[in-house]
Amino acid sequence: MDVTLEQPVRARLITSEDQELPVPATLRYDSADPFAVHVDFPPEVSLAGESVTWTFARALLEQGVDGPAGSGDVHIWPCGPVRTVVEFHSPLGLALLQFDTGALRRFLLRSYAVVAAGREDVGAAVDRGLEALLGNV
């Protein structure tokens, strides 16, 4: 049985004018996609007025709360003892958000209670990915 874990969090968007704007978000983990975590943002905070989901490796989030991690579209690093910065890159630009490190750690612990590290079912994830890519070919 697949289990989905959701945890509402508050983030702070850091603007180019060094302002911090509160942004609601939801951290999500789905045992059907055991290597990934998702950060969901509501429509009112996106430029296009549509909900936005960022998906990246659960291991990246774990690494990023302890030290700089990431390449490509998502970078994560600690910012002092209580905050973690997540930097999202897209064709439309860059978003720099701060999260409470404790909230991220609680989410990770809850996700590992659902699927422990090293216990992810690689075969099932590959099968789902191939089915999504190829359909009924």
C-alpha positions in Angstrom: 0.0 0.0 0.0 1.4 3.4 -1.0 1.6 6.1 1.7 1.6 9.8 1.1 3.0 12.1 3.8 2.3 15.8 3.7 3.6 18.5 6.0 2.6 22.2 5.7 5.5 24.6 6.2 6.1 28.3 6.1 9.0 29.5 4.0 10.4 32.9 3.6 11.1 34.1 0.0 14.2 36.3 -0.1 13.7 39.0 -2.7 16.3 40.9 -4.7 15.7 43.8 -2.3 16.7 41.6 0.6 13.1 41.5 1.9 11.7 38.3 3.4 8.1 37.5 2.3 6.2 34.6 4.0 5.2 31.8 1.6 3.1 28.8 2.4 4.3 25.5 1.1 3.7 21.8 1.6 6.4 19.2 1.9 5.3 15.9 0.4 6.7 12.4 0.3 5.1 9.5 -1.5 6.2 5.9 -0.9 5.3 5.2 -4.6 8.2 7.5 -5.5 10.6 6.7 -2.6 13.7 8.6 -3.8 11.9 11.9 -4.2 10.5 14.7 -2.1 8.1 17.3 -3.4 7.6 21.0 -2.4 4.2 22.2 -3.4 3.4 25.9 -3.6 -0.1 27.3 -4.0 -1.2 29.3 -7.1 -1.1 32.7 -5.3 2.7 32.6 -4.9 3.6 31.7 -8.5 4.2 34.1 -11.3 1.8 32.2 -13.6 -0.9 32.0 -11.0 -0.8 28.2 -11.0 0.3 25.8 -8.3 3.9 24.8 -8.6 5.6 21.6 -7.5 9.4 21.1 -7.2 10.6 17.5 -7.1 14.1 16.5 -6.1 16.0 13.7 -4.3 15.2 13.0 -0.7 19.0 12.5 -0.2 19.6 16.0 -1.5 17.4 17.4 1.2 19.1 15.4 3.9 22.5 16.5 2.7 21.5 20.1 2.4 20.3 20.5 6.0 23.9 19.6 7.1 26.0 21.3 4.5 25.9 22.7 0.9 24.4 20.3 -1.6 23.0 20.2 -5.0 23.7 21.0 -8.6 21.5 21.9 -11.5 18.1 23.2 -10.6 18.1 22.8 -6.8 20.7 23.8 -4.3 20.3 23.5 -0.5 22.5 24.7 2.4 22.2 25.5 6.1 22.0 29.2 7.0 22.9 29.3 10.6 21.7 26.8 13.2 17.9 27.2 12.6 17.4 27.9 8.9 18.0 26.1 5.6 18.1 27.8 2.3 16.6 26.1 -0.8 17.4 27.7 -4.2 15.3 26.8 -7.1 16.4 27.6 -10.7 13.9 27.6 -13.6 13.8 29.2 -17.1 11.8 32.0 -15.5 14.4 32.8 -13.0 15.6 32.0 -9.5 13.7 31.6 -6.2 15.6 31.7 -2.9 13.6 30.4 0.1 14.5 29.9 3.7 12.9 27.1 5.7 13.0 26.2 9.4 15.7 23.5 9.6 13.7 21.7 12.4 10.7 21.4 10.2 12.8 19.9 7.4 14.4 17.4 9.8 11.0 16.4 11.2 9.7 15.8 7.6 12.8 13.7 6.8 12.4 11.6 9.9 8.7 11.1 9.1 9.6 10.1 5.5 12.2 7.6 6.8 9.5 6.1 9.0 7.5 5.4 5.8 10.4 4.1 3.7 13.8 3.7 5.5 17.0 4.8 3.7 18.3 1.9 1.7 14.9 0.2 1.6 13.6 2.0 -1.4 12.2 -0.4 -4.0 14.3 0.5 -7.1 12.5 -2.0 -9.4 9.0 -0.7 -8.7 10.2 2.9 -9.3 11.9 2.0 -12.6 8.8 0.1 -13.7 6.6 3.1 -13.0 9.0 5.5 -14.7 9.2 3.3 -17.8 5.4 3.0 -17.9 5.0 6.8 -17.6 7.5 7.3 -20.5 6.4 4.6 -22.8 2.7 4.1 -21.9 1.3 1.0 -23.6 4.0 0.7 -26.3 
